[in-house]
Amino acid sequence: MQPKRAGFEYYLHALFEAGVALKAFNGLWETVSGLFVLLVPRQMVMHWFSLLAQKELIEDPHDRFVDIASRFITNTPEGTRLFIAIYILAHGILNLFLAYQLYRQRLWAFPVTATVVGVFILYQLERVYQHHSVTLIVLTILDIIFLALLMHEYKHQRSKSRAA
């Protein structure tokens, strides 16, 4: 059993654990989404989407979100759809795996996760530069905060394992 952390250290650890839980939830969501896009035929997705969007279009026939989603579903080339599905699925499985290893406090998982998160931060920054997405900026800032918490926790876990 680990000794309880006190003061500011307690809050940093709690934030780190929350970040790992969010990474695991995101990994689960991405894995399910990737499998959905990979396994469900486009015609079925279009049918479900039209059933779900019907009420929204009655309320607002010019709904911007429905219009964008509809164009994306109908006009995305099959190769792009396959790439998106595999990308999301792989990212989800990787997030689940690394979150589980961090939860188990495997020391090797900390630098591996830091590297993976760092690469995604660089990719996201490149996408922000190209598309100026506020959502992506917020997600990138959250990833940077998680990376800082991850490195802090790694230092703590490493010093704890040396003392043992």
Backbone as CSV, one residue per row, in Angstrom:
resi,resn,N_x,N_y,N_z,CA_x,CA_y,CA_z,C_x,C_y,C_z
1,MET,0.835,-1.187,0.000,0.000,0.000,0.000,0.883,1.255,0.000
2,GLN,0.511,2.204,-0.836,1.294,3.429,-0.958,0.954,4.413,0.150
3,PRO,1.959,5.171,0.623,1.639,6.220,1.586,0.834,7.323,0.896
4,LYS,-0.026,7.968,1.654,-0.849,9.052,1.110,0.035,10.259,0.792
5,ARG,-0.301,10.920,-0.289,0.418,12.146,-0.635,-0.270,13.314,0.046
6,ALA,0.503,14.343,0.341,-0.052,15.477,1.073,0.021,16.747,0.236
7,GLY,-0.847,17.676,0.569,-0.822,19.017,-0.004,-0.965,19.045,-1.514
8,PHE,-0.143,19.890,-2.119,-0.188,20.108,-3.565,0.097,18.818,-4.336
9,GLU,0.974,17.990,-3.786,1.329,16.710,-4.419,0.093,15.813,-4.567
10,TYR,-0.781,15.862,-3.576,-2.023,15.085,-3.609,-2.870,15.505,-4.816
11,TYR,-2.992,16.817,-5.015,-3.808,17.334,-6.111,-3.186,17.035,-7.478
12,LEU,-1.873,17.131,-7.571,-1.209,16.787,-8.829,-1.444,15.318,-9.179
13,HIS,-1.332,14.450,-8.186,-1.566,13.027,-8.413,-3.025,12.769,-8.807
14,ALA,-3.953,13.442,-8.138,-5.375,13.280,-8.466,-5.651,13.745,-9.901
15,LEU,-5.039,14.856,-10.305,-5.199,15.335,-11.688,-4.603,14.338,-12.677
16,PHE,-3.455,13.779,-12.325,-2.839,12.769,-13.191,-3.773,11.564,-13.350
17,GLU,-4.311,11.077,-12.239,-5.225,9.930,-12.304,-6.468,10.255,-13.126
18,ALA,-6.982,11.474,-12.983,-8.127,11.893,-13.792,-7.749,11.917,-15.274
19,GLY,-6.542,12.393,-15.568,-6.064,12.409,-16.954,-5.944,11.006,-17.532
20,VAL,-5.449,10.071,-16.732,-5.350,8.673,-17.195,-6.745,8.111,-17.444
21,ALA,-7.682,8.413,-16.541,-9.061,7.945,-16.723,-9.667,8.533,-17.996
22,LEU,-9.410,9.818,-18.256,-9.915,10.436,-19.487,-9.276,9.817,-20.724
23,LYS,-7.981,9.518,-20.650,-7.305,8.857,-21.771,-7.925,7.482,-22.018
24,ALA,-8.234,6.764,-20.938,-8.853,5.437,-21.084,-10.252,5.568,-21.688
25,PHE,-11.042,6.514,-21.190,-12.386,6.722,-21.736,-12.310,7.119,-23.205
26,ASN,-11.398,8.029,-23.521,-11.218,8.449,-24.915,-10.779,7.267,-25.780
27,GLY,-9.890,6.433,-25.236,-9.452,5.248,-25.975,-10.600,4.300,-26.247
28,LEU,-11.469,4.118,-25.268,-12.638,3.255,-25.447,-13.568,3.841,-26.502
29,TRP,-13.828,5.144,-26.394,-14.696,5.833,-27.361,-14.117,5.729,-28.780
30,GLU,-12.820,5.971,-28.928,-12.195,5.907,-30.248,-12.189,4.486,-30.796
31,THR,-11.955,3.503,-29.936,-11.958,2.110,-30.387,-13.337,1.723,-30.911
32,VAL,-14.370,2.054,-30.157,-15.742,1.743,-30.585,-16.084,2.503,-31.861
33,SER,-15.718,3.788,-31.919,-15.996,4.603,-33.114,-15.271,4.063,-34.337
34,GLY,-13.996,3.725,-34.176,-13.221,3.184,-35.293,-13.813,1.882,-35.802
35,LEU,-14.192,0.999,-34.874,-14.830,-0.260,-35.276,-16.156,0.004,-35.990
36,PHE,-16.922,0.972,-35.482,-18.194,1.325,-36.105,-17.990,1.763,-37.548
37,VAL,-17.066,2.694,-37.746,-16.819,3.213,-39.103,-16.280,2.107,-40.003
38,LEU,-15.469,1.229,-39.436,-14.864,0.146,-40.204,-15.877,-0.939,-40.583
39,LEU,-16.793,-1.259,-39.678,-17.652,-2.418,-39.869,-19.064,-2.116,-40.366
40,VAL,-19.556,-0.902,-40.141,-20.926,-0.584,-40.546,-20.906,0.023,-41.953
41,PRO,-21.666,-0.557,-42.883,-21.681,-0.041,-44.253,-22.194,1.406,-44.320
42,ARG,-21.662,2.149,-45.276,-22.015,3.560,-45.448,-23.528,3.751,-45.609
43,GLN,-24.202,2.873,-46.362,-25.643,3.007,-46.581,-26.405,2.944,-45.257
44,MET,-25.984,2.056,-44.367,-26.652,1.931,-43.075,-26.408,3.182,-42.227
45,VAL,-25.196,3.704,-42.264,-24.878,4.929,-41.528,-25.730,6.076,-42.061
46,MET,-25.841,6.186,-43.379,-26.646,7.250,-43.980,-28.115,7.115,-43.571
47,HIS,-28.616,5.887,-43.529,-30.008,5.651,-43.132,-30.220,6.077,-41.671
48,TRP,-29.324,5.641,-40.771,-29.444,6.012,-39.354,-29.332,7.521,-39.176
49,PHE,-28.389,8.105,-39.913,-28.198,9.550,-39.795,-29.455,10.295,-40.244
50,SER,-30.053,9.880,-41.346,-31.254,10.579,-41.830,-32.411,10.425,-40.844
51,LEU,-32.524,9.260,-40.196,-33.562,9.081,-39.178,-33.322,10.004,-37.977
52,LEU,-32.077,10.094,-37.533,-31.741,10.940,-36.385,-31.837,12.430,-36.722
53,ALA,-31.467,12.790,-37.939,-31.424,14.204,-38.322,-32.791,14.742,-38.748
54,GLN,-33.732,13.864,-39.003,-35.043,14.275,-39.509,-35.718,15.293,-38.582
55,LYS,-35.739,15.017,-37.284,-36.372,15.923,-36.317,-35.663,17.271,-36.305
56,GLU,-34.345,17.240,-36.340,-33.567,18.476,-36.316,-33.842,19.314,-37.561
57,LEU,-33.974,18.657,-38.707,-34.234,19.381,-39.954,-35.644,19.964,-39.993
58,ILE,-36.579,19.327,-39.298,-37.937,19.884,-39.212,-37.889,21.192,-38.416
59,GLU,-37.118,21.191,-37.326,-36.981,22.399,-36.507,-36.213,23.493,-37.234
60,ASP,-35.125,23.104,-37.915,-34.283,24.073,-38.616,-33.784,23.446,-39.913
61,PRO,-34.475,23.711,-41.037,-34.085,23.092,-42.309,-32.680,23.464,-42.784
62,HIS,-32.108,24.509,-42.215,-30.776,24.952,-42.633,-29.747,24.709,-41.528
63,ASP,-29.963,23.685,-40.716,-29.059,23.368,-39.608,-27.661,23.125,-40.141
64,ARG,-26.709,23.907,-39.673,-25.331,23.859,-40.182,-24.645,22.530,-39.839
65,PHE,-24.807,22.052,-38.598,-24.167,20.795,-38.193,-24.687,19.630,-39.022
66,VAL,-25.994,19.552,-39.206,-26.582,18.460,-39.987,-26.073,18.520,-41.423
67,ASP,-25.982,19.728,-41.967,-25.496,19.893,-43.336,-24.040,19.419,-43.470
68,ILE,-23.189,19.814,-42.540,-21.777,19.419,-42.588,-21.643,17.903,-42.420
69,ALA,-22.345,17.344,-41.434,-22.279,15.898,-41.191,-22.808,15.120,-42.389
70,SER,-23.882,15.591,-42.973,-24.464,14.918,-44.135,-23.497,14.915,-45.320
71,ARG,-22.869,16.069,-45.567,-21.895,16.133,-46.666,-20.689,15.236,-46.390
72,PHE,-20.257,15.195,-45.122,-19.122,14.345,-44.757,-19.457,12.871,-44.987
73,ILE,-20.625,12.445,-44.539,-21.021,11.040,-44.688,-21.163,10.665,-46.159
74,THR,-21.757,11.550,-46.940,-22.017,11.211,-48.345,-20.818,11.397,-49.262
75,ASN,-19.985,12.398,-48.999,-18.935,12.745,-49.955,-17.537,12.239,-49.601
76,THR,-17.366,11.628,-48.453,-16.035,11.159,-48.076,-15.676,9.928,-48.907
77,PRO,-14.560,9.993,-49.635,-14.151,8.825,-50.428,-13.902,7.610,-49.527
78,GLU,-14.113,6.428,-50.083,-13.984,5.194,-49.300,-12.574,5.035,-48.717
79,GLY,-11.546,5.420,-49.477,-10.175,5.328,-48.978,-9.953,6.225,-47.774
80,THR,-10.513,7.421,-47.810,-10.408,8.350,-46.686,-11.168,7.803,-45.484
81,ARG,-12.340,7.254,-45.739,-13.141,6.662,-44.663,-12.373,5.516,-43.999
82,LEU,-11.730,4.692,-44.799,-10.949,3.575,-44.269,-9.760,4.094,-43.451
83,PHE,-9.065,5.118,-43.956,-7.943,5.707,-43.225,-8.397,6.257,-41.881
84,ILE,-9.503,7.007,-41.875,-10.030,7.584,-40.637,-10.372,6.481,-39.647
85,ALA,-11.031,5.430,-40.124,-11.426,4.325,-39.241,-10.206,3.653,-38.614
86,ILE,-9.204,3.353,-39.421,-8.006,2.674,-38.917,-7.220,3.603,-37.983
87,TYR,-7.125,4.872,-38.331,-6.422,5.845,-37.502,-7.085,5.959,-36.125
88,ILE,-8.396,6.135,-36.111,-9.122,6.276,-34.850,-9.045,4.984,-34.042
89,LEU,-9.193,3.852,-34.705,-9.123,2.557,-34.020,-7.737,2.345,-33.399
90,ALA,-6.691,2.600,-34.158,-5.325,2.412,-33.653,-5.039,3.371,-32.492
91,HIS,-5.443,4.614,-32.628,-5.239,5.597,-31.571,-6.008,5.188,-30.315
92,GLY,-7.211,4.680,-30.489,-8.016,4.241,-29.351,-7.399,3.062,-28.627
93,ILE,-6.964,2.064,-29.380,-6.342,0.886,-28.770,-5.055,1.286,-28.049
94,LEU,-4.269,2.149,-28.671,-3.028,2.624,-28.045,-3.324,3.375,-26.744
95,ASN,-4.330,4.252,-26.759,-4.710,4.979,-25.541,-5.155,4.023,-24.442
96,LEU,-5.970,3.040,-24.793,-6.430,2.058,-23.801,-5.251,1.293,-23.206
97,PHE,-4.367,0.820,-24.061,-3.217,0.044,-23.619,-2.322,0.867,-22.689
98,LEU,-1.983,2.080,-23.111,-1.091,2.909,-22.301,-1.754,3.364,-21.002
99,ALA,-3.038,3.684,-21.052,-3.736,4.072,-19.821,-3.730,2.914,-18.827
100,TYR,-3.937,1.706,-19.315,-3.916,0.537,-18.440,-2.529,0.335,-17.822
101,GLN,-1.498,0.505,-18.624,-0.134,0.341,-18.122,0.224,1.443,-17.117
102,LEU,-0.253,2.663,-17.355,-0.030,3.748,-16.392,-0.782,3.457,-15.094
103,TYR,-1.986,2.953,-15.217,-2.772,2.594,-14.041,-2.047,1.536,-13.208
104,ARG,-1.392,0.609,-13.883,-0.624,-0.443,-13.205,0.738,0.066,-12.730
105,GLN,1.037,1.327,-13.005,2.278,2.000,-12.614,3.520,1.325,-13.192
106,ARG,3.444,0.897,-14.421,4.596,0.328,-15.122,5.514,1.488,-15.513
107,LEU,6.719,1.491,-15.010,7.631,2.613,-15.257,7.915,2.828,-16.740
108,TRP,8.053,1.761,-17.517,8.348,1.904,-18.940,7.225,2.624,-19.682
109,ALA,6.001,2.553,-19.144,4.855,3.157,-19.831,4.895,4.684,-19.786
110,PHE,5.561,5.245,-18.793,5.600,6.702,-18.679,6.354,7.350,-19.841
111,PRO,7.623,6.952,-20.128,8.296,7.580,-21.273,7.657,7.209,-22.618
112,VAL,7.109,5.997,-22.718,6.437,5.618,-23.973,5.217,6.506,-24.185
113,THR,4.426,6.680,-23.135,3.238,7.540,-23.232,3.642,8.981,-23.521
114,ALA,4.704,9.455,-22.866,5.175,10.822,-23.106,5.568,11.008,-24.573
115,THR,6.221,10.008,-25.133,6.620,10.084,-26.540,5.392,10.109,-27.448
116,VAL,4.447,9.219,-27.194,3.226,9.152,-28.017,2.447,10.463,-27.918
117,VAL,2.236,10.938,-26.691,1.500,12.197,-26.501,2.258,13.347,-27.162
118,GLY,3.582,13.365,-27.026,4.397,14.413,-27.647,4.263,14.425,-29.158
119,VAL,4.267,13.249,-29.770,4.099,13.160,-31.226,2.723,13.671,-31.636
120,PHE,1.690,13.289,-30.884,0.349,13.772,-31.209,0.229,15.277,-30.995
121,ILE,0.910,15.814,-30.003,0.896,17.265,-29.788,1.516,17.969,-30.993
122,LEU,2.640,17.460,-31.474,3.268,18.052,-32.664,2.341,17.980,-33.877
123,TYR,1.696,16.839,-34.060,0.753,16.674,-35.181,-0.414,17.655,-35.027
124,GLN,-0.949,17.766,-33.802,-2.063,18.673,-33.560,-1.658,20.123,-33.796
125,LEU,-0.443,20.491,-33.392,0.026,21.857,-33.624,0.130,22.157,-35.118
126,GLU,0.580,21.170,-35.878,0.650,21.332,-37.329,-0.753,21.522,-37.905
127,ARG,-1.728,20.769,-37.407,-3.116,20.891,-37.865,-3.709,22.248,-37.445
128,VAL,-3.364,22.703,-36.233,-3.838,24.012,-35.766,-3.286,25.100,-36.687
129,TYR,-2.000,24.991,-37.045,-1.381,25.972,-37.938,-2.109,26.014,-39.282
130,GLN,-2.508,24.849,-39.787,-3.188,24.784,-41.081,-4.647,25.229,-41.017
131,HIS,-5.369,24.844,-39.941,-6.822,25.024,-39.932,-7.346,25.954,-38.845
132,HIS,-6.506,26.386,-37.917,-6.896,27.341,-36.869,-8.133,26.892,-36.089
133,SER,-8.165,25.640,-35.715,-9.303,25.076,-34.997,-9.202,25.366,-33.501
134,VAL,-10.207,26.056,-32.970,-10.235,26.374,-31.549,-10.351,25.081,-30.734
135,THR,-11.157,24.154,-31.183,-11.318,22.872,-30.491,-9.983,22.145,-30.397
136,LEU,-9.246,22.116,-31.491,-7.950,21.440,-31.491,-6.940,22.174,-30.605
137,ILE,-7.032,23.484,-30.532,-6.156,24.246,-29.638,-6.422,23.841,-28.187
138,VAL,-7.698,23.755,-27.811,-8.059,23.367,-26.447,-7.575,21.946,-26.151
139,LEU,-7.801,21.011,-27.086,-7.351,19.626,-26.895,-5.828,19.550,-26.777
140,THR,-5.123,20.354,-27.544,-3.662,20.373,-27.487,-3.184,20.909,-26.140
141,ILE,-3.829,21.954,-25.644,-3.471,22.494,-24.327,-3.704,21.434,-23.254
142,LEU,-4.820,20.715,-23.336,-5.092,19.639,-22.370,-4.037,18.537,-22.458
143,ASP,-3.612,18.204,-23.675,-2.559,17.198,-23.843,-1.230,17.682,-23.249
144,ILE,-0.925,18.965,-23.391,0.307,19.521,-22.822,0.247,19.462,-21.292
145,ILE,-0.910,19.793,-20.729,-1.073,19.699,-19.270,-0.916,18.252,-18.822
146,PHE,-1.541,17.317,-19.558,-1.414,15.899,-19.210,0.046,15.458,-19.300
147,LEU,0.755,15.919,-20.314,2.163,15.561,-20.468,2.986,16.047,-19.269
148,ALA,2.720,17.263,-18.798,3.425,17.791,-17.631,3.106,16.958,-16.385
149,LEU,1.832,16.612,-16.204,1.445,15.765,-15.066,2.080,14.382,-15.170
150,LEU,2.132,13.849,-16.380,2.733,12.533,-16.619,4.214,12.538,-16.232
151,MET,4.927,13.566,-16.639,6.351,13.642,-16.325,6.569,13.826,-14.820
152,HIS,5.727,14.616,-14.186,5.825,14.793,-12.734,5.588,13.458,-12.023
153,GLU,4.567,12.732,-12.434,4.258,11.430,-11.826,5.381,10.425,-12.081
154,TYR,5.956,10.476,-13.274,7.066,9.574,-13.603,8.247,9.805,-12.651
155,LYS,8.582,11.073,-12.421,9.678,11.383,-11.496,9.364,10.850,-10.100
156,HIS,8.124,11.015,-9.684,7.721,10.529,-8.369,7.810,8.994,-8.296
157,GLN,7.287,8.314,-9.317,7.295,6.845,-9.326,8.725,6.300,-9.412
158,ARG,9.554,6.968,-10.192,10.944,6.536,-10.333,11.709,6.676,-9.017
159,SER,11.528,7.807,-8.335,12.223,7.987,-7.054,11.675,7.012,-6.014
160,LYS,10.405,6.691,-6.089,9.806,5.729,-5.156,10.352,4.335,-5.404
161,SER,10.548,3.961,-6.675,11.070,2.629,-6.985,12.549,2.518,-6.619
162,ARG,13.284,3.612,-6.680,14.695,3.597,-6.279,14.844,3.441,-4.768
163,ALA,13.887,4.025,-4.040,13.937,3.967,-2.569,13.559,2.585,-2.045
164,ALA,12.824,1.830,-2.851,12.348,0.526,-2.390,13.422,-0.550,-2.444
